[in-house]
Amino acid sequence: MFNEETWTWLENVFRNTSSDELLLISSGIQVIYDDVIMKERWDLQSRLRLYKLLDKYKIHSLILSGDIHFGQIGERQGLH
């Protein structure tokens, strides 16, 4: 979903985010779910890479994703 420069930037943001902060992440393209038939969504590898970075840096986050056609609220459990 991102080029390597953007992934590096994002990891630096996560690295510099305090463990007591809540990071709001938003995307106009579906990030969270595969159970919805949507052509515009993050591919599995990119989504897992994002989740692994969130876990690596223990980021407390809220992910808002979707567009004017579809939206969801859900909870992601750890990748254990």
RAGI-V122036 format. One record per residue. N is the residue number from 1. RES is the residue in one small letter. PSI is psi in whole degrees, 0 to 359 (none if undefined). OMEGA is omega as a letter, one per 40 degrees, with the letter a starting at -180 (none if undefined). D_LAST is the distance of its C-alpha to the last C-alpha in whole Angstrom. Layout:
BEGIN
n = [N | N]
res = [RES | RES]
psi = [PSI | PSI]
omega = [OMEGA | OMEGA]
d_last = [D_LAST | D_LAST]
END
This chain:
BEGIN
n = [1 | 2 | 3 | 4 | 5 | 6 | 7 | 8 | 9 | 10 | 11 | 12 | 13 | 14 | 15 | 16 | 17 | 18 | 19 | 20 | 21 | 22 | 23 | 24 | 25 | 26 | 27 | 28 | 29 | 30 | 31 | 32 | 33 | 34 | 35 | 36 | 37 | 38 | 39 | 40 | 41 | 42 | 43 | 44 | 45 | 46 | 47 | 48 | 49 | 50 | 51 | 52 | 53 | 54 | 55 | 56 | 57 | 58 | 59 | 60 | 61 | 62 | 63 | 64 | 65 | 66 | 67 | 68 | 69 | 70 | 71 | 72 | 73 | 74 | 75 | 76 | 77 | 78 | 79 | 80]
res = [m | f | n | e | e | t | w | t | w | l | e | n | v | f | r | n | t | s | s | d | e | l | l | l | i | s | s | g | i | q | v | i | y | d | d | v | i | m | k | e | r | w | d | l | q | s | r | l | r | l | y | k | l | l | d | k | y | k | i | h | s | l | i | l | s | g | d | i | h | f | g | q | i | g | e | r | q | g | l | h]
psi = [319 | 159 | 170 | 326 | 319 | 320 | 319 | 316 | 313 | 318 | 322 | 322 | 313 | 318 | 326 | 11 | 128 | 148 | 346 | 8 | 154 | 123 | 125 | 121 | 130 | 151 | 138 | 355 | 141 | 128 | 318 | 310 | 148 | 350 | 6 | 134 | 92 | 132 | 328 | 95 | 159 | 140 | 159 | 316 | 318 | 318 | 315 | 324 | 318 | 312 | 320 | 322 | 319 | 318 | 318 | 317 | 9 | 45 | 127 | 122 | 157 | 123 | 120 | 121 | 156 | 186 | 196 | 350 | 334 | 141 | 154 | 156 | 131 | 177 | 134 | 127 | 168 | 163 | 16 | none]
omega = [i | i | a | i | i | i | i | i | a | i | i | i | a | a | a | i | a | a | i | i | i | a | i | a | a | i | i | i | a | i | a | a | i | a | i | a | i | i | a | i | i | i | a | a | i | i | i | i | i | a | i | i | i | i | a | a | i | a | i | a | i | a | i | a | i | i | a | a | a | i | i | i | a | a | i | i | i | a | a | none]
d_last = [23 | 24 | 26 | 25 | 27 | 26 | 22 | 24 | 25 | 22 | 20 | 23 | 23 | 20 | 21 | 24 | 22 | 23 | 20 | 22 | 23 | 21 | 21 | 23 | 22 | 24 | 25 | 28 | 26 | 23 | 19 | 17 | 18 | 19 | 21 | 24 | 26 | 27 | 28 | 27 | 23 | 21 | 20 | 17 | 16 | 18 | 15 | 12 | 14 | 15 | 11 | 10 | 13 | 13 | 10 | 12 | 15 | 13 | 15 | 16 | 17 | 19 | 19 | 23 | 23 | 26 | 30 | 33 | 32 | 29 | 26 | 23 | 22 | 18 | 15 | 12 | 9 | 6 | 4 | 0]
END
